[in-house]
Amino acid sequence: MTQTTKSDSGTSKGGGDFSSLLNFIPSAYYDLIARVCPGMAFWLAIAYAGKIAVGASDQTLWQWMNTLSGAMLFILIVLSYVSGIVLTCTSLIWDLLSFFILSSIPRLRDHLGLTRPSKGGFMDIWKAVSVHIDEVEKEDADAGRVLVKAMAEVTLCQNLLSALIILAIVGLLPGHQWSLPPADNAFLYWGTGVLLFLAMMFRQIMFLGRVKDLHILYATKPEQD
């Protein structure tokens, strides 16, 4: 009897630890994909532009990266994370823009369950999507983790697009050394910008479609006759 109780206690504890780990994974995934990756891409782009400005070779840049100590790599990751948080502040603008575009296309609007706002503006759509995510996560934690991962992919594209715009603005400043001049790299900026915008819209469509489907599956209660 005592052995059974200990076994059950150990199983419960192990299950609790595993559940805590699963709950941690979406947050870590979101931070890594949506914040650290675009933040690090931003600083690597600055380092590459600085390398060109001082006339260093590609081999010199790679040698510098290979000689990064553990402490310096940790600082770079933290700096990338903080930069990613700052870039995420622009995500709402991209969300509202994408909602405006998608809700203007009847077929996509019906497929994604978007409604044209009347008084509250497109913030109403953004709030409704947030509420649906919370309701799905409340009903099924695994489905909530799927939505968090999908949302991280959308935010990744948005943050990369914002970082590209910031680099272009810095490149327009006189006497700069930390960004490629847009006038000399117009194809690079425009090409990358268009690809990132299309990727953002595609990931947004996939994300909103998943939110709608999972909300119907888990959070929508069947009507009583």
C-alpha positions as CSV (number, residue, x, y, z in Angstrom):
1,M,0.0,0.0,0.0
2,T,2.8,2.4,0.9
3,Q,4.8,1.4,-2.2
4,T,1.8,2.2,-4.4
5,T,1.4,5.6,-2.8
6,K,5.1,6.4,-3.3
7,S,4.9,5.3,-6.9
8,D,1.8,7.4,-7.5
9,S,3.5,10.4,-5.9
10,G,6.6,9.9,-8.0
11,T,4.6,9.6,-11.1
12,S,2.6,12.7,-10.2
13,K,5.8,14.6,-9.6
14,G,7.4,13.4,-12.8
15,G,4.3,14.3,-14.7
16,G,4.2,17.8,-13.1
17,D,7.9,18.4,-14.1
18,F,7.2,17.2,-17.7
19,S,4.1,19.5,-17.8
20,S,6.2,22.4,-16.6
21,L,8.8,21.7,-19.3
22,L,6.1,21.6,-22.0
23,N,4.7,24.9,-20.7
24,F,8.2,26.4,-20.9
25,I,8.9,25.3,-24.4
26,P,6.5,27.6,-26.2
27,S,7.8,30.7,-24.4
28,A,11.4,29.7,-25.1
29,Y,10.5,29.0,-28.8
30,Y,8.8,32.3,-29.1
31,D,11.7,34.2,-27.6
32,L,14.3,32.4,-29.7
33,I,12.4,32.6,-33.1
34,A,10.6,35.9,-32.7
35,R,13.2,38.0,-30.8
36,V,16.7,36.5,-30.7
37,C,16.8,35.5,-34.4
38,P,15.8,38.9,-35.8
39,G,17.8,40.8,-33.2
40,M,20.9,38.8,-34.1
41,A,20.3,39.2,-37.8
42,F,20.1,43.0,-37.2
43,W,23.4,43.1,-35.4
44,L,25.1,40.8,-37.9
45,A,23.9,43.1,-40.7
46,I,25.5,46.1,-38.9
47,A,28.7,44.2,-38.4
48,Y,28.8,43.3,-42.1
49,A,28.2,46.9,-43.1
50,G,30.9,48.0,-40.6
51,K,33.3,45.5,-42.1
52,I,32.8,47.0,-45.6
53,A,33.2,50.5,-44.2
54,V,36.6,49.8,-42.7
55,G,37.7,47.7,-45.7
56,A,38.0,44.4,-43.8
57,S,37.7,41.1,-45.7
58,D,35.0,38.5,-45.3
59,Q,37.7,36.2,-43.8
60,T,38.4,38.8,-41.1
61,L,34.7,38.9,-40.1
62,W,34.5,35.1,-40.0
63,Q,37.7,35.0,-37.9
64,W,36.2,37.4,-35.4
65,M,33.0,35.4,-35.2
66,N,35.0,32.2,-34.6
67,T,37.0,33.7,-31.8
68,L,34.0,34.9,-29.8
69,S,34.3,33.8,-26.2
70,G,31.4,32.3,-24.3
71,A,30.9,35.6,-22.4
72,M,30.8,37.6,-25.6
73,L,28.4,35.2,-27.2
74,F,26.1,35.4,-24.2
75,I,26.2,39.2,-24.4
76,L,25.4,39.0,-28.2
77,I,22.4,36.8,-27.4
78,V,21.2,39.1,-24.7
79,L,21.6,42.1,-26.9
80,S,19.8,40.3,-29.7
81,Y,16.9,39.4,-27.3
82,V,16.6,43.0,-26.1
83,S,16.7,44.3,-29.7
84,G,14.1,41.8,-30.6
85,I,11.8,43.1,-27.9
86,V,12.2,46.6,-29.2
87,L,11.5,45.5,-32.8
88,T,8.4,43.6,-31.5
89,C,6.9,47.0,-30.6
90,T,6.3,47.5,-34.3
91,S,4.4,44.2,-34.7
92,L,1.0,45.8,-33.9
93,I,1.5,48.1,-36.9
94,W,2.2,45.1,-39.2
95,D,-0.7,43.2,-37.7
96,L,-3.2,46.0,-38.4
97,L,-1.9,46.5,-41.9
98,S,-2.2,42.8,-42.7
99,F,-5.7,42.7,-41.2
100,F,-6.7,45.6,-43.4
101,I,-5.4,43.9,-46.5
102,L,-6.9,40.5,-45.7
103,S,-10.3,41.8,-44.6
104,S,-10.4,43.7,-47.9
105,I,-10.4,40.4,-49.9
106,P,-13.8,38.7,-49.5
107,R,-12.6,35.2,-50.0
108,L,-9.8,35.5,-47.5
109,R,-12.0,37.4,-45.1
110,D,-14.6,34.6,-45.0
111,H,-12.0,31.9,-44.9
112,L,-10.1,33.4,-42.0
113,G,-13.3,34.6,-40.1
114,L,-12.4,38.2,-40.3
115,T,-15.0,40.9,-40.2
116,R,-14.7,44.5,-41.4
117,P,-14.6,46.7,-38.3
118,S,-17.3,49.3,-37.9
119,K,-16.5,51.6,-34.9
120,G,-13.6,50.0,-33.0
121,G,-11.3,49.9,-36.0
122,F,-8.9,47.0,-36.8
123,M,-8.0,46.9,-33.1
124,D,-11.2,45.0,-32.7
125,I,-9.9,42.2,-35.0
126,W,-6.6,42.1,-33.1
127,K,-8.4,41.9,-29.7
128,A,-10.7,39.2,-31.0
129,V,-7.8,37.1,-32.3
130,S,-6.0,37.5,-28.9
131,V,-9.2,36.4,-27.1
132,H,-9.6,33.3,-29.3
133,I,-6.0,32.3,-28.6
134,D,-6.5,32.5,-24.9
135,E,-9.8,30.5,-25.2
136,V,-8.1,27.8,-27.2
137,E,-5.2,27.6,-24.8
138,K,-7.6,27.3,-21.8
139,E,-9.4,24.4,-23.4
140,D,-6.3,22.6,-24.8
141,A,-2.7,23.4,-23.8
142,D,-1.2,21.5,-26.8
143,A,-3.4,23.5,-29.3
144,G,-2.3,26.7,-27.5
145,R,1.3,25.8,-28.0
146,V,0.7,25.3,-31.7
147,L,-0.7,28.8,-31.9
148,V,2.2,30.3,-30.0
149,K,4.7,28.7,-32.4
150,A,2.7,29.9,-35.4
151,M,2.5,33.4,-33.9
152,A,6.3,33.4,-33.3
153,E,6.8,32.7,-37.1
154,V,4.6,35.7,-37.9
155,T,6.5,38.0,-35.5
156,L,9.8,36.8,-36.9
157,C,8.9,38.0,-40.4
158,Q,7.5,41.3,-38.9
159,N,10.7,42.0,-36.9
160,L,13.0,41.2,-39.8
161,L,11.0,43.6,-42.0
162,S,11.2,46.3,-39.3
163,A,14.9,45.8,-38.9
164,L,15.4,46.1,-42.7
165,I,13.5,49.4,-42.6
166,I,15.6,50.7,-39.7
167,L,18.8,49.7,-41.6
168,A,17.6,51.5,-44.7
169,I,16.9,54.7,-42.6
170,V,20.3,54.5,-41.0
171,G,21.8,54.1,-44.5
172,L,20.3,57.4,-45.5
173,L,22.0,59.3,-42.7
174,P,25.1,61.3,-43.8
175,G,28.5,60.0,-42.6
176,H,27.2,56.6,-41.4
177,Q,29.3,53.5,-41.4
178,W,26.8,50.9,-40.0
179,S,24.4,50.2,-42.8
180,L,24.6,49.7,-46.5
181,P,23.5,52.8,-48.5
182,P,20.1,52.2,-50.0
183,A,21.1,54.2,-53.1
184,D,23.8,51.7,-53.9
185,N,21.9,48.7,-52.8
186,A,18.3,49.4,-53.9
187,F,17.8,45.9,-55.4
188,L,19.0,44.3,-52.1
189,Y,16.7,46.4,-49.9
190,W,13.6,46.2,-52.2
191,G,14.0,42.6,-53.0
192,T,14.5,41.6,-49.4
193,G,11.7,43.8,-48.3
194,V,9.2,42.4,-50.8
195,L,10.1,38.8,-49.9
196,L,9.8,39.5,-46.2
197,F,6.4,41.2,-46.7
198,L,5.1,38.3,-48.7
199,A,6.4,35.8,-46.1
200,M,4.8,37.8,-43.4
201,M,1.4,37.8,-45.2
202,F,1.7,34.1,-45.9
203,R,2.5,33.2,-42.3
204,Q,-0.3,35.6,-41.1
205,I,-2.8,33.8,-43.3
206,M,-1.7,30.4,-42.0
207,F,-1.8,31.7,-38.4
208,L,-5.2,33.2,-38.6
209,G,-6.5,30.1,-40.3
210,R,-5.2,28.0,-37.4
211,V,-6.7,30.3,-34.8
212,K,-10.1,30.1,-36.5
213,D,-10.0,26.3,-36.9
214,L,-8.8,25.5,-33.4
215,H,-11.2,28.0,-31.9
216,I,-14.1,26.2,-33.6
217,L,-12.7,22.8,-32.6
218,Y,-12.0,23.5,-28.9
219,A,-13.6,26.7,-27.7
220,T,-16.9,27.0,-29.6
221,K,-19.7,25.3,-27.7
222,P,-22.4,23.5,-29.7
223,E,-25.8,25.1,-29.7
224,Q,-28.4,23.5,-27.5
225,D,-31.7,22.6,-29.2
